Amino acid sequence: MNKIVDYLFSYFGGSENMGTTKSYFVREQLFNKLNIDNSIISDMYEGVSYIETNFLTIGQQKQKEQAIKNLLFSYCISGLDDIKDFKIIWDQYIKTGLFEKS
């Protein structure tokens, strides 16, 4: 998300001394120039930034995972509650196809 927002910020001619956040500037530019309202990019960027800023310690890992789950839930086609162990399923997904022959 950071790379996407950074790219769009640069693409639309943003500068660091504008007195506004990158995500707000990008959101405004997407609306003003492309008529894109309520950008998922900006919403997710702000959500991830909030989580990364407020859940810094290892002791907050469960709360951080729950906050990420809550953020992603609204973008999911199926519910996240069906997943028993997200980490195991994610590891299996990542490893899918890594060792397959071409």
N, C-alpha and C positions, 0 to 999 in steps of 0.2 A: 504494500500500500504506500509505503514511503516513497519508493521509486516512481510510482505512478503519479502521486501528488507532486513530487519534485519535478518530474518531467512536464506535467501540465502547468505548473507554476512558472517554469522557465518558458514554455511554449507561449503562454499568454502574456509574457513580459513582466512578470512579477519581480519585485526587488525586496530585499530584506528590511529596508527602512520605510516600508509602506504604512506601518502602524496597524496592520491586520494580520491574522493568521493565514498560513498557506492554504489551509482547507477552506476557509471563508472566501478567500480571493478566488480559488479555483471554482468553488460553488457559484459565486457570482458571475464569473466569466463563462462558465458552462451555460448558465441561464441567459445571460445577456447576448452572447455571441451565437449560441447553438440552440437556444430555447429548451435546454434540458433542465427540468425542475426536479428537485429532491434527488440529487445524485447519490447513488449507492456508494460510489467511490469516496466521497467526502464523509458520509455517515460512518462507513467502516473505518476510515482513517482516524476520525475523531474517537471512535470507540476503542480501537486498538491503542491509540496514543494514551487515552485515559487509563486503560488497563495496565499498560507498561509503566506508567507513571505512578500508579497507586498500589501496585502489587509487586513490591521489589524484593521481599525476603522469601527465603525458602519456606518459612513457616506459613506464608500466605499462598502456597502453591494450590491448595484445594480451592480457596476463594478465587484465585486467578483462573483456574480451570473452569469454575462455575461461571465466572464473568464472561469468559470467552464463549462458553456454551450458550449463555443467554444472548450474547451479541450475534452469534451465528444462527441461532434458532429462527429468527425472522426471515432469514435468507434461504432456509432449507426447504426442499420439496417435501420430504418426509420428516417426521418428528425425530428429534435427537434422543428421546426417551427410549426408543427401541434399541439403542446401542448399549450393551452391557458393559463393555470395556473398550472405550474409545481408543486408548493407546494401543492395545493389541490389534484391533481392526485397522487402525491407521498404519501400523508397522507392516501388516500383511499387504495393505494396499500399496505402500511405497515399494515393497520388495517384489511385487507382481511384475513379472517380465524381466527382471534383472538378470536372471540366469537362463533365460530361454535362448535357444540357438536361432539365428536368423535364417 
